C-alpha cells in the first residue's frame, strides 16, 4: 500500500508540474518551445511510470486471509 501512496504523490506532482509548464508556455514565459515539449514529455513519462507501478502492484497484490 505504501507503493500506491508514493505513486499517487508522484502522479500528483507530475500533473501539477505539467500544468505549470503548460501555462508558462502558453503565456510565453518560456520562450523556447523545444524546452516546453521536452519538459512535458519528461513529466508524461514519469506519470506513465507511476500509473504502471500502481497497475502492476494492484495486479500482483495478494491478500492473505
OpenMM code with the backbone's topology and positions (N, CA, C; nanometers):
from openmm import Vec3, app, unit

residues = "UNK UNK UNK UNK UNK UNK UNK UNK UNK UNK UNK UNK UNK UNK UNK UNK UNK UNK UNK UNK UNK UNK UNK UNK UNK UNK UNK UNK UNK UNK UNK UNK UNK UNK UNK UNK UNK UNK UNK UNK UNK UNK UNK UNK UNK UNK UNK UNK UNK UNK UNK UNK UNK UNK UNK UNK UNK UNK UNK UNK UNK UNK UNK UNK UNK".split()
positions = [
    Vec3(0.0815, -0.1201, 0.0000),
    Vec3(0.0000, 0.0000, 0.0000),
    Vec3(0.0852, 0.1255, 0.0000),
    Vec3(0.2042, 0.1170, 0.0591),
    Vec3(0.2887, 0.2361, 0.0621),
    Vec3(0.3360, 0.2716, -0.0778),
    Vec3(0.3510, 0.1686, -0.1624),
    Vec3(0.3913, 0.1938, -0.3002),
    Vec3(0.2833, 0.2718, -0.3749),
    Vec3(0.1577, 0.2415, -0.3481),
    Vec3(0.0478, 0.3156, -0.4104),
    Vec3(0.0461, 0.4613, -0.3646),
    Vec3(0.0763, 0.4855, -0.2380),
    Vec3(0.0782, 0.6226, -0.1866),
    Vec3(0.1915, 0.7031, -0.2493),
    Vec3(0.3086, 0.6394, -0.2634),
    Vec3(0.4211, 0.7075, -0.3271),
    Vec3(0.3900, 0.7372, -0.4730),
    Vec3(0.3296, 0.6405, -0.5420),
    Vec3(0.2932, 0.6617, -0.6817),
    Vec3(0.1879, 0.7712, -0.6948),
    Vec3(0.0947, 0.7789, -0.5997),
    Vec3(-0.0058, 0.8850, -0.6016),
    Vec3(0.0594, 1.0215, -0.5855),
    Vec3(0.1544, 1.0315, -0.4939),
    Vec3(0.2245, 1.1591, -0.4728),
    Vec3(0.3033, 1.1977, -0.5971),
    Vec3(0.3735, 1.1011, -0.6575),
    Vec3(0.4494, 1.1278, -0.7799),
    Vec3(0.3552, 1.1705, -0.8927),
    Vec3(0.2413, 1.1037, -0.9031),
    Vec3(0.1439, 1.1400, -1.0059),
    Vec3(0.0880, 1.2798, -0.9880),
    Vec3(0.0558, 1.3149, -0.8643),
    Vec3(0.0028, 1.4487, -0.8384),
    Vec3(0.1067, 1.5573, -0.8656),
    Vec3(0.2315, 1.5308, -0.8283),
    Vec3(0.3374, 1.6275, -0.8561),
    Vec3(0.3593, 1.6415, -1.0061),
    Vec3(0.3519, 1.5292, -1.0781),
    Vec3(0.3683, 1.5333, -1.2242),
    Vec3(0.2575, 1.6152, -1.2901),
    Vec3(0.1351, 1.5961, -1.2445),
    Vec3(0.0231, 1.6726, -1.3004),
    Vec3(0.0390, 1.8209, -1.2692),
    Vec3(0.0789, 1.8527, -1.1478),
    Vec3(0.0992, 1.9925, -1.1091),
    Vec3(0.2100, 2.0572, -1.1919),
    Vec3(0.3224, 1.9876, -1.2075),
    Vec3(0.4323, 2.0418, -1.2873),
    Vec3(0.3942, 2.0541, -1.4355),
    Vec3(0.3220, 1.9553, -1.4860),
    Vec3(0.2787, 1.9617, -1.6256),
    Vec3(0.1862, 2.0791, -1.6516),
    Vec3(0.0955, 2.1031, -1.5590),
    Vec3(0.0054, 2.2171, -1.5714),
    Vec3(0.0826, 2.3485, -1.5645),
    Vec3(0.1780, 2.3552, -1.4741),
    Vec3(0.2579, 2.4772, -1.4595),
    Vec3(0.3394, 2.5051, -1.5854),
    Vec3(0.4065, 2.4031, -1.6372),
    Vec3(0.4863, 2.4216, -1.7593),
    Vec3(0.3971, 2.4603, -1.8767),
    Vec3(0.2796, 2.3997, -1.8862),
    Vec3(0.1873, 2.4335, -1.9951),
    Vec3(0.1425, 2.5787, -1.9879),
    Vec3(0.1064, 2.6238, -1.8688),
    Vec3(0.0617, 2.7623, -1.8530),
    Vec3(0.1751, 2.8593, -1.8832),
    Vec3(0.2955, 2.8284, -1.8344),
    Vec3(0.4103, 2.9151, -1.8639),
    Vec3(0.4410, 2.9182, -2.0131),
    Vec3(0.4245, 2.8053, -2.0807),
    Vec3(0.4464, 2.8019, -2.2253),
    Vec3(0.3405, 2.8798, -2.3019),
    Vec3(0.2160, 2.8700, -2.2570),
    Vec3(0.1072, 2.9419, -2.3242),
    Vec3(0.1259, 3.0932, -2.3111),
    Vec3(0.1629, 3.1395, -2.1932),
    Vec3(0.1769, 3.2822, -2.1690),
    Vec3(0.3109, 3.3379, -2.2135),
    Vec3(0.3987, 3.2524, -2.2633),
    Vec3(0.5227, 3.2990, -2.3227),
    Vec3(0.6362, 3.3245, -2.2257),
    Vec3(0.6222, 3.2786, -2.1013),
    Vec3(0.7318, 3.2960, -2.0071),
    Vec3(0.8479, 3.2015, -2.0380),
    Vec3(0.8175, 3.0921, -2.1032),
    Vec3(0.9211, 3.0008, -2.1528),
    Vec3(0.9241, 3.0206, -2.3038),
    Vec3(1.0267, 3.0866, -2.3529),
    Vec3(1.0322, 3.1219, -2.4943),
    Vec3(1.0689, 3.0072, -2.5854),
    Vec3(1.1469, 2.9130, -2.5364),
    Vec3(1.1924, 2.8018, -2.6185),
    Vec3(1.0849, 2.6938, -2.6206),
    Vec3(1.0209, 2.6735, -2.7363),
    Vec3(0.9142, 2.5736, -2.7435),
    Vec3(0.9697, 2.4323, -2.7312),
    Vec3(1.0950, 2.4133, -2.7710),
    Vec3(1.1559, 2.2823, -2.7544),
    Vec3(1.1684, 2.2443, -2.6077),
    Vec3(1.1993, 2.3433, -2.5255),
    Vec3(1.2090, 2.3193, -2.3820),
    Vec3(1.0735, 2.2808, -2.3239),
    Vec3(0.9681, 2.3455, -2.3695),
    Vec3(0.8337, 2.3140, -2.3204),
    Vec3(0.7985, 2.1701, -2.3548),
    Vec3(0.8203, 2.1301, -2.4796),
    Vec3(0.7839, 1.9948, -2.5212),
    Vec3(0.8689, 1.8896, -2.4537),
    Vec3(0.9993, 1.9171, -2.4362),
    Vec3(1.0850, 1.8210, -2.3661),
    Vec3(1.0426, 1.8084, -2.2199),
    Vec3(1.0064, 1.9188, -2.1581),
    Vec3(0.9611, 1.9151, -2.0192),
    Vec3(0.8311, 1.8365, -2.0051),
    Vec3(0.7364, 1.8646, -2.0935),
    Vec3(0.6084, 1.7931, -2.0873),
    Vec3(0.6261, 1.6452, -2.1167),
    Vec3(0.7147, 1.6113, -2.2087),
    Vec3(0.7400, 1.4710, -2.2398),
    Vec3(0.8017, 1.3987, -2.1210),
    Vec3(0.8956, 1.4630, -2.0556),
    Vec3(0.9590, 1.4029, -1.9387),
    Vec3(0.8589, 1.3816, -1.8267),
    Vec3(0.7772, 1.4816, -1.8019),
    Vec3(0.6756, 1.4704, -1.6972),
    Vec3(0.5744, 1.3620, -1.7331),
    Vec3(0.5398, 1.3511, -1.8607),
    Vec3(0.4485, 1.2461, -1.9060),
    Vec3(0.5044, 1.1066, -1.8845),
    Vec3(0.6326, 1.0890, -1.9093),
    Vec3(0.6958, 0.9588, -1.8878),
    Vec3(0.6962, 0.9234, -1.7389),
    Vec3(0.7243, 1.0204, -1.6530),
    Vec3(0.7222, 0.9956, -1.5083),
    Vec3(0.5812, 0.9593, -1.4636),
    Vec3(0.4806, 1.0289, -1.5143),
    Vec3(0.3415, 0.9998, -1.4800),
    Vec3(0.3015, 0.8614, -1.5284),
    Vec3(0.3405, 0.8252, -1.6487),
    Vec3(0.3105, 0.6918, -1.7013),
    Vec3(0.3761, 0.5850, -1.6153),
    Vec3(0.4987, 0.6096, -1.5726),
    Vec3(0.5654, 0.5150, -1.4840),
    Vec3(0.4912, 0.4959, -1.3533),
    Vec3(0.4419, 0.6050, -1.2965),
    Vec3(0.3654, 0.5959, -1.1711),
    Vec3(0.2358, 0.5183, -1.1914),
    Vec3(0.1696, 0.5405, -1.3037),
    Vec3(0.0451, 0.4681, -1.3337),
    Vec3(0.0726, 0.3191, -1.3503),
    Vec3(0.1814, 0.2856, -1.4189),
    Vec3(0.2148, 0.1448, -1.4381),
    Vec3(0.2538, 0.0773, -1.3070),
    Vec3(0.3225, 0.1496, -1.2193),
    Vec3(0.3572, 0.0931, -1.0888),
    Vec3(0.2313, 0.0575, -1.0110),
    Vec3(0.1343, 0.1458, -1.0110),
    Vec3(0.0095, 0.1198, -0.9389),
    Vec3(-0.0647, 0.0023, -1.0020),
    Vec3(-0.0708, -0.0011, -1.1349),
    Vec3(-0.1425, -0.1093, -1.2033),
    Vec3(-0.0780, -0.2446, -1.1752),
    Vec3(0.0540, -0.2514, -1.1863),
    Vec3(0.1227, -0.3787, -1.1630),
    Vec3(0.1153, -0.4175, -1.0158),
    Vec3(0.1261, -0.3214, -0.9270),
    Vec3(0.1153, -0.3503, -0.7840),
    Vec3(-0.0226, -0.4045, -0.7495),
    Vec3(-0.1257, -0.3503, -0.8093),
    Vec3(-0.2615, -0.3981, -0.7818),
    Vec3(-0.2863, -0.5363, -0.8424),
    Vec3(-0.2223, -0.5667, -0.9544),
    Vec3(-0.2405, -0.6991, -1.0158),
    Vec3(-0.1663, -0.8076, -0.9380),
    Vec3(-0.0530, -0.7750, -0.8806),
    Vec3(0.0275, -0.8744, -0.8121),
    Vec3(0.0053, -0.8746, -0.6613),
    Vec3(-0.0774, -0.7880, -0.6116),
    Vec3(-0.1016, -0.7788, -0.4688),
    Vec3(-0.1893, -0.8958, -0.4242),
    Vec3(-0.1345, -0.9793, -0.3377),
    Vec3(-0.2110, -1.0910, -0.2853),
    Vec3(-0.2468, -1.0621, -0.1400),
    Vec3(-0.3680, -1.0925, -0.1049),
    Vec3(-0.4134, -1.0679, 0.0311),
    Vec3(-0.4300, -1.2026, 0.1010),
    Vec3(-0.3550, -1.2195, 0.2088),
    Vec3(-0.3638, -1.3431, 0.2865),
    Vec3(-0.4807, -1.3333, 0.3830),
    Vec3(-0.5532, -1.4434, 0.3939),
    Vec3(-0.6690, -1.4460, 0.4846),
    Vec3(-0.6309, -1.5090, 0.6150),
] * unit.nanometer
topology = app.Topology()
chain = topology.addChain("A")
for resn in residues:
    res = topology.addResidue(resn, chain)
    for name in ("N", "CA", "C"):
        topology.addAtom(name, app.Element.getBySymbol(name[0]), res)
